[in-house]
Amino acid sequence: MRPSRSVLALALVLGATGIGAPSFAGGPPHANTQTAPGEDDLTPAERMAERFPQKVRVGDLVGLPLLDFDDRTLGFVTEVARTPEGGIVLVVPVGGWFGRGGRPVPVPIETVAILGRQIALLDIPRDDLPKLASWTGGAGHNVPADDIIRIAITRR
């Protein structure tokens, strides 16, 4: 069955005028090299709650790559730890070659989201990651691999 000429003409007009296409007032919401917009005045915990946190086994997070908005690997999760204040951090070596080696830094769980078999860094700019304080073993204790924690989910 072939579409009529009027249907084809209507589709051509709508496509040419941009009607029906998604529009972004003032351009896209953010560039790939920037973190999510911070115009909402939410705390990291509130922002995480809006990202539909799901249960995950801690052992499944170890070894996953940490990616920035341009899908560049920043490092691989070496451990999941609990801080003395009760927060959960992902320990990722930063500054090594090809995501390996480097200085371990704690990345708060509220600033990341799981993206399939990867972890996306959402609320910390890539350039600020090396500025985080180094992680030492005495700064907290490891979360056992069989424990269940909650992590936000995202998509691209």
C-alpha positions as CSV (number, residue, x, y, z in Angstrom):
1,M,0.0,0.0,0.0
2,R,1.5,3.3,-1.1
3,P,0.9,6.5,0.8
4,S,-1.0,9.2,-1.0
5,R,0.6,12.3,-2.3
6,S,-1.0,14.5,0.3
7,V,0.4,12.4,3.1
8,L,3.9,12.6,1.6
9,A,3.5,16.4,1.1
10,L,2.4,16.8,4.7
11,A,5.4,14.7,5.9
12,L,7.7,16.8,3.8
13,V,6.3,20.1,5.1
14,L,6.5,19.0,8.8
15,G,10.0,17.7,8.3
16,A,11.2,21.0,6.7
17,T,9.6,23.2,9.3
18,G,10.8,21.1,12.3
19,I,7.3,20.5,13.6
20,G,7.2,17.3,15.5
21,A,11.0,17.3,16.0
22,P,12.3,17.8,19.5
23,S,13.4,21.4,20.1
24,F,15.9,22.7,22.6
25,A,15.4,26.3,23.6
26,G,18.9,27.8,23.4
27,G,20.5,24.6,22.2
28,P,20.9,21.2,23.8
29,P,20.5,21.0,27.6
30,H,24.3,20.6,28.1
31,A,27.4,19.7,26.2
32,N,28.9,16.3,26.5
33,T,32.0,17.6,28.3
34,Q,30.0,19.2,31.1
35,T,28.2,17.7,34.0
36,A,24.5,17.8,34.5
37,P,23.1,21.3,35.0
38,G,23.3,22.5,38.6
39,E,20.4,24.9,38.4
40,D,18.2,22.8,40.7
41,D,19.8,23.6,44.0
42,L,19.5,19.9,45.1
43,T,21.9,18.2,47.4
44,P,23.8,15.2,45.9
45,A,21.6,12.8,48.0
46,E,18.4,14.5,46.6
47,R,19.7,14.3,43.1
48,M,20.5,10.6,43.5
49,A,16.9,10.0,44.8
50,E,15.5,11.5,41.6
51,R,17.6,9.0,39.5
52,F,15.7,6.0,40.7
53,P,18.3,4.2,42.9
54,Q,18.3,0.5,42.6
55,K,19.8,-2.3,44.7
56,V,23.1,-3.7,43.6
57,R,25.6,-6.2,45.1
58,V,28.8,-4.5,46.0
59,G,30.9,-7.2,44.4
60,D,29.3,-6.5,41.1
61,L,30.6,-2.8,41.1
62,V,34.2,-3.7,41.6
63,G,36.1,-3.7,38.3
64,L,33.5,-1.6,36.5
65,P,34.9,1.4,34.5
66,L,34.1,4.9,35.6
67,L,33.2,7.1,32.5
68,D,32.8,10.8,32.0
69,F,30.1,12.4,29.7
70,D,32.3,11.8,26.6
71,D,32.5,8.0,27.5
72,R,36.2,8.3,28.3
73,T,37.3,5.8,30.9
74,L,38.6,7.7,34.0
75,G,39.5,4.5,36.0
76,F,38.2,1.3,37.3
77,V,36.5,0.8,40.6
78,T,38.9,-1.0,42.9
79,E,36.8,-1.1,46.1
80,V,33.6,0.1,47.6
81,A,34.0,1.7,51.1
82,R,32.0,3.3,53.9
83,T,33.3,6.5,55.3
84,P,33.3,7.2,59.0
85,E,30.3,9.5,58.5
86,G,28.4,6.6,57.0
87,G,28.6,7.6,53.3
88,I,29.5,5.1,50.6
89,V,32.3,5.9,48.2
90,L,33.7,4.2,45.1
91,V,37.5,4.1,45.2
92,V,38.9,4.7,41.7
93,P,42.6,5.2,40.8
94,V,43.0,8.5,38.8
95,G,46.0,9.7,36.8
96,G,47.3,6.4,35.6
97,W,47.7,5.0,32.1
98,F,44.6,3.8,30.3
99,G,42.5,3.8,33.4
100,R,45.0,1.7,35.4
101,G,47.3,2.7,38.2
102,G,47.3,6.2,39.6
103,R,46.3,7.7,42.9
104,P,43.1,6.3,44.5
105,V,40.4,8.8,45.1
106,P,37.0,8.4,46.8
107,V,34.0,9.2,44.5
108,P,30.8,9.6,46.5
109,I,28.0,7.2,45.4
110,E,25.6,10.1,45.1
111,T,27.6,11.6,42.2
112,V,27.5,8.6,40.0
113,A,24.9,6.3,38.3
114,I,25.2,2.9,36.8
115,L,25.0,2.7,33.1
116,G,24.7,-1.0,32.1
117,R,28.1,-2.6,32.9
118,Q,29.7,0.9,33.4
119,I,29.4,3.7,35.9
120,A,28.8,7.2,34.7
121,L,30.3,10.2,36.6
122,L,27.5,12.7,36.6
123,D,27.9,15.5,39.2
124,I,31.7,15.9,39.3
125,P,33.4,17.5,36.3
126,R,36.2,15.4,34.8
127,D,38.8,18.1,35.6
128,D,37.8,18.1,39.3
129,L,38.3,14.3,39.8
130,P,42.1,14.5,40.3
131,K,41.5,17.4,42.8
132,L,39.7,15.0,45.2
133,A,41.7,14.0,48.3
134,S,43.6,10.7,48.1
135,W,41.9,7.6,49.6
136,T,43.8,5.9,52.4
137,G,42.8,2.5,53.9
138,G,42.3,4.1,57.3
139,A,39.8,6.6,56.0
140,G,37.0,4.1,56.2
141,H,36.4,0.4,55.9
142,N,35.6,-1.8,52.9
143,V,32.0,-2.9,52.3
144,P,31.8,-6.7,52.0
145,A,31.2,-7.9,48.4
146,D,27.9,-9.6,49.3
147,D,26.3,-6.5,50.8
148,I,23.6,-4.8,48.9
149,I,23.7,-1.0,48.4
150,R,21.7,1.4,46.3
151,I,23.0,3.2,43.2
152,A,21.3,5.5,40.8
153,I,20.6,4.5,37.2
154,T,21.0,6.5,34.1
155,R,20.9,6.2,30.3
156,R,22.5,8.0,27.4
